[in-house]
Each structure stands twice: as structure tokens, then as C-alpha cells.
Amino acid sequence: MRGIGSLYALLLEVTFMPFWFFSCWQGKREVWHGTLQLFPVSAAHAGQGNARRLRDVLRDYLIGMSLVALMVIAASSLLFWFQDLDYPILTGIVSGLLNMVPYIGAVMAWLPAFMIGLAKWNTVGHFVGLAAVLTAIHIVR
């Protein structure tokens, strides 16, 4: 019963996100106008320029992180496929997305492959090789 509750919460959160993004997209003019109202009239032009620069920096950061995540997903999926793990693409996607978590993401990215490897491998060598290559992928990224 505990797993069903957490699965329900996950499903609820996932189905909520598109509505949240849509509402943010619909209200972007009001948010922009409200942000400009935070600045005095004399500094509105500078505030508007700063807000635009901040928007551009955040957009570029998100695009860069997405590209890095796609490269890590591709490299991890190929590694899992070469090591003959079950579900290499799905495991690569989960591993690549976990890699985006700050500080502990690179270590968390090992977990999906290690869990699948526990059912498949009997020796430590496979795990050491997997950890070494995943570490290299996440350091090079």
C-alpha cells in the first residue's frame, strides 16, 4: 500500500506539471509587468535590461544543461548496451537525468545500472568497470 501512495503522488505531480507550465506561460505578461513595477520609474529602463539579461542567462543555462544531459544519456545508454544490461536506454535516461542533481548526482547516476547489474552479474569486475566508465562520463561532461 505504501508504494501505491508514492506512485499516486508521482502520477499527480507529473500530471500537474503541464498545467503549471501552461499557467506560467499564460501569465508571463503580468509577471513581467509586476517585475518592472518593483523598480522605481527612474531605474525602470535599467531594471528592464537586467531582467532581460537574467532571462537570457537562465535560458542559455537550461539549454546547455539539456544538451549535456542528452550527451550523458547517449553515452550512458551505449555503455549499458555494450555491457549487456537489461533496458539500456531507459537506464541511460534515468542515469542521465540523475546526473543533473547537484553535488550527488554523479553518484546517484550509478544506482540504476548497479541495481540491474545485481540481478545479472556475479563478479565485482563488472561493477568496477561500470563505475569507472560512468565516472569518466560524468567528469568529462
Stockholm file with secondary structure:
# STOCKHOLM 1.0

chainA/1-141         MRGIGSLYALLLEVTFMPFWFFSCWQGKREVWHGTLQLFPVSAAHAGQGNARRLRDVLRDYLIGMSLVALMVIAASSLLFWFQDLDYPILTGIVSGLLNMVPYIGAVMAWLPAFMIGLAKWNTVGHFVGLAAVLTAIHIVR
#=GR chainA/1-141 SS CHHHHHHHHHHHHHHHHHHHHHHHHHTHHHHHHHHHTTSCGGGHHHHHHHHHHHHHHHHHHHHHHHHHHHHHHHHHHHHHHHTTCSSHHHHHHHHHHHTTSTTTHHHHTTHHHHHHHHHHCCSHHHHHHHHHHHHHHHHHC
#=GC SS_cons         CHHHHHHHHHHHHHHHHHHHHHHHHHTHHHHHHHHHTTSCGGGHHHHHHHHHHHHHHHHHHHHHHHHHHHHHHHHHHHHHHHTTCSSHHHHHHHHHHHTTSTTTHHHHTTHHHHHHHHHHCCSHHHHHHHHHHHHHHHHHC
//
